[in-house]
Amino acid sequence: MKSAAAAFAALAFCGAASAQDLPPVDITGLASDMAVAPTLPTLTKIVLVGDSTVQVNSGWGGAFCASHVTTQVACIDLAKGGRSSGSYRAERWWDIAVAEMKSGGYAQTYVLIQFGHNDQPGKPHRSTDLTTQFPVNLRHMIDDARAAGAVPILVTPLTRRQFANGQLDRDLVPWANAVRKVAIELNVPLLDLNADSGDAVQAMGAEAATRLSQVPPSPEVLAAAQTGTTIDAKTGVAPLEPSVPPTDEEINVRAEPLGDPKLAFDYTHLGRDGADHFARIVTSELARAVPALRRDLLP
């Protein structure tokens, strides 16, 4: 048996001889492959535009972006509470949305546009005329979105949840009709959320619909809902202002508040259950209206 030292010497000799005798390796092809940049991933962007019924923490938009799109989608909720189709543009929130549409890097960008709640009469500096302003604002948004290379999608306004004698008060139907008309005129995909959300709320009834709000109703409001007729959402709710003067710390907090949502019971805004419920409806409508997006949506 060879000694360990002899074996090692023989191995070293063979290695040296092999290194000298082996033919050169051609790595030009490998170097060429490494120099080619990888293909850019194919991603989709969805931008949400609207009022508080679309906004994060008070509408369906946050739940939609969080739970109903795949990882191949960048979903951005730019909805702003209290805005109408007019004030959203006047305050230049729409300019930010257009910049998102122009940002590039995505195979396709879609923008979902939902207004109507704050376009109704009685809202100073927000209300728009149903005939001469509201549809015109929508048309401008559609033109701007297309010019930015995005695909505009109109959404009829989410229903409110007030009842009388067991019947839902569908007070936003005129604005929903205006949205439908513009969608037909300009050949824009339409999500008829007003009709579908209204049917869903009517089916569940006044009492069950109270569970969709941000917080539970007062006992008085719940008792009224159980009769099939809703009453003022603030009935039985203690005043927000304290009866004693605020402390210095409380004054400071009010001056520089944290970014927490202002939660309250009403018949318009949505808590987590409400947001999830209507986000599923939006997702189903979107899959039907825009088949190209189906693979990027989660039920």
Secondary structure, 3 states (H helix, E strand, C coil): CCCHHHHHHHHHHHHHHHHHHCCCCCCHHHHHHHHCCCCCCCCEEEEEEECCCCCCCCCCHHHHHHHCECCCEEEEECCCCCCCHHHHHHCCHHHHHHHHHHCCCCCEEEEEEECCCCCCCCCCCCCCCCCCCHHHHHHHHHHHHHHCCCEEEEECCCCCCCEECCEECCCCHHHHHHHHHHHHHCCCCEECHHHHHHHHHHHHHHHHHHHHCCCCCCHHHHHHHHCCCCCCCCCCCCCCCCCCCCCHHHHHHHHCCCCCCCCCCCCCCCCHHHHHHHHHHHHHHHHHHCHHHHHHECC
